[in-house]
Amino acid sequence: MRFVTTRAVRQPVPAGADGDEGLTAAGVSLRTAMLEGLAPDGGLYVPESIDVWKPGEVARLRNRTLTEIAYRVLRPYTRPELDATTFEAVVVAALNFPIPLVEVEPGIFSLELFHGPTLAFKDVGARTMARLMASLDSGDQPLTVLAATSGDTGSAVAHAFHAVPHTRVVVLYPEGRVSPTQEAQLTMFNSEDGNVRAYAVAGSFDDCHRLTKEAFADVDLRKRVRLTSANSVNMGRLLPQMVYYFHALAQAAHKSAAQEIVVCTPSGNFGNLTAGLFGKRAGLPIARFVAATNANDVVPAYLDTGVFAPRASVQTIANAMDVGNPSNFERMQWLYGDDLEAMRHDVVGSRHSDAEVRATIKRVYHERGYLMDPHSAIAYLGLTRYLGQEGRIGVFLATAHPAKFSEIVEPILGHSIETPGPLAEALARPRHVLKINASFDAVRRTLQS
Ligand SMILES: Cc1ncc(COP(=O)(O)O)c(C=O)c1O
């Protein structure tokens, strides 16, 4: 499979016409798509076509384990760059935690994506990408992953690459502007002999972002250091996110006789939803997606009006979804060949206020004994509102453990909540905070050291 950019090819090549028959001249390998991150023309990489499953194979999903599913879903995109044995080792090492489907109330299921090391769905994409990068890379020098973070992404990337051979990670985060829990998770690998370093930059997140951009633009530096990014638009993070939609349907088949189900994805940058739409295109029996947002609702507004109008983001309690100009919208348009009606057929928008989210976290906890973080609560709201009460069956994606957002969840409940093992362990470790000033010189020295 080759990878093309959304700006060069406006929609997927139809099944059967893909691949090795000459349509791929403009495409790049998975390795290049992952190492470059963004395409040189400013577009986003996408697979040239979506591998479509036969109905019989979809029906047999229920008999497969998570890693078997991951292997089957992702194999068409890694062949022929990785041999079968190496690729199998990648998925087995990356997806070494469960992703259970839990019934919260009759017909309403939560896909719990927060059982990985950083307790959020990002572990799936980041861990798989780290191992794919390490396996596909053939350079002599180690690959340096440089990332700026306002908190969460940096720790998912740091954990994902920790101890992965031939890679090293440099994370920049704004000193004093991440939560103590986030700082503990970011800095827990800062030891002399590890391959991960997280630096507290004396500045803002914008400074961290500017410094990474300067590094990527510095031709001289890039001759000396093999730099790559691991941000959320990278194909290597997006493709693995398809896997859990298949795994959700496999588990749902054991719990319900429904032929088709509705899935609700809490959305900010819309990578998570895009991966689900790839899954539907591959043949998953998902009747509809609900794209649930907080007040940052440019995609639901587009589905209502046909006008895509990005704007400055507004702050909400589901802050990882405070995105005013979602990057992956470009991939969604590519998937539907710019056909609004076709997108509306598959996706319905839903937007939710902080007040609704707070009330829902409280109500579901008291009525069902099920605790959700604000992002997962938006997904629950989107699903239940869409389905109404009668004969409903649907899955919502629970993207983060509630303990990651304890500062929001605890005041809503009026009591403290338990800290899960991996978080408690990060908090208990001695903290090695490495500080640097917000100058490019300092970052360059760090990268060359
Ligand atoms: C906990 C959580 N839920 C949902 C999302 C939204 O995912 P996406 O940006 O792919 O739409 C994010 C994004 O970072 C997140 O951190």
The ligand as a MOL file (V3000), in Angstrom:
LIG
                    3D

  0  0  0     0  0            999 V3000
M  V30 BEGIN CTAB
M  V30 COUNTS 16 16 0 0 0
M  V30 BEGIN ATOM
M  V30 1 C -9.3570 12.2240 26.2690 0
M  V30 2 C -9.5930 12.6380 24.8570 0
M  V30 3 N -10.7930 12.3750 24.2970 0
M  V30 4 C -11.0490 12.7150 23.0240 0
M  V30 5 C -10.1320 13.3720 22.2410 0
M  V30 6 C -10.4920 13.7520 20.8220 0
M  V30 7 O -9.8060 12.9900 19.8770 0
M  V30 8 P -9.5330 13.6070 18.4420 0
M  V30 9 O -8.6290 14.8070 18.6510 0
M  V30 10 O -8.8730 12.5390 17.6600 0
M  V30 11 O -10.8500 14.0270 17.8890 0
M  V30 12 C -8.8820 13.6740 22.7790 0
M  V30 13 C -7.8580 14.3500 21.9670 0
M  V30 14 O -6.7540 14.5720 22.3440 0
M  V30 15 C -8.6070 13.2820 24.1220 0
M  V30 16 O -7.3910 13.5240 24.6930 0
M  V30 END ATOM
M  V30 BEGIN BOND
M  V30 1 1 1 2
M  V30 2 1 2 3
M  V30 3 2 2 15
M  V30 4 2 3 4
M  V30 5 1 4 5
M  V30 6 1 5 6
M  V30 7 2 5 12
M  V30 8 1 6 7
M  V30 9 1 7 8
M  V30 10 2 8 9
M  V30 11 1 8 10
M  V30 12 1 8 11
M  V30 13 1 12 13
M  V30 14 1 12 15
M  V30 15 2 13 14
M  V30 16 1 15 16
M  V30 END BOND
M  V30 END CTAB
M  END
